[in-house]
Amino acid sequence: MANKIFQKEHSKEKPIDNSDIDFEKADALTDEEIEERAKNDPDSLPFSEEQLKKIKIRRRNKVNE
């Protein structure tokens, strides 16, 4: 399944689990460190030009919040 993009659904009833993230450590990283780590992460491969053309940005629906 190489280069497959996964989308995770979440809602108020089923929020995203961020318990494994150390936000203090993440906030301490510089932009350069973040970029370098992303480039070296095989699960964080950059989009190709063709993939970028197909991206659709969806805004969150704020009905009944």
C-alpha positions in Angstrom: 0.0 0.0 0.0 2.8 2.4 -0.7 1.9 6.1 -1.1 -1.6 5.5 0.1 -3.1 8.5 2.0 -5.2 7.6 5.0 -7.9 9.9 6.4 -9.0 9.4 10.0 -12.6 10.5 10.8 -13.2 12.1 14.2 -16.0 13.9 16.0 -16.9 15.1 19.5 -18.1 11.6 20.2 -14.9 10.0 18.8 -12.0 12.5 19.2 -8.5 12.0 18.0 -6.3 10.3 20.6 -3.2 12.5 21.1 -2.1 10.9 24.4 1.1 9.6 22.9 2.3 13.1 21.9 4.6 15.0 24.2 3.5 18.6 23.3 6.1 20.3 25.4 8.9 18.4 23.6 7.2 19.1 20.2 6.8 22.8 21.0 10.6 23.0 21.8 11.6 21.9 18.3 12.8 24.5 15.8 11.2 24.7 12.4 14.4 23.3 10.9 14.3 20.3 13.3 10.7 19.6 12.4 11.4 19.8 8.7 14.4 17.5 9.0 12.4 14.9 11.0 9.6 15.0 8.5 12.0 14.5 5.6 13.5 11.5 7.4 10.2 9.9 8.3 9.2 7.2 5.8 5.5 7.7 6.9 5.7 11.4 6.1 6.7 11.4 2.4 6.2 14.6 0.5 3.3 15.0 -1.9 4.1 14.8 -5.6 3.1 17.7 -7.9 0.3 15.5 -9.2 -1.0 14.8 -5.7 -0.8 18.4 -4.8 -3.1 19.3 -7.7 -5.7 16.8 -6.5 -5.8 18.0 -2.9 -9.2 19.2 -1.7 -9.3 21.3 1.5 -12.4 20.7 3.5 -13.5 23.2 6.1 -15.0 21.8 9.3 -18.8 22.1 9.5 -19.6 24.1 12.7 -23.4 23.3 12.7 -24.8 22.5 16.2 -21.6 23.3 18.1 
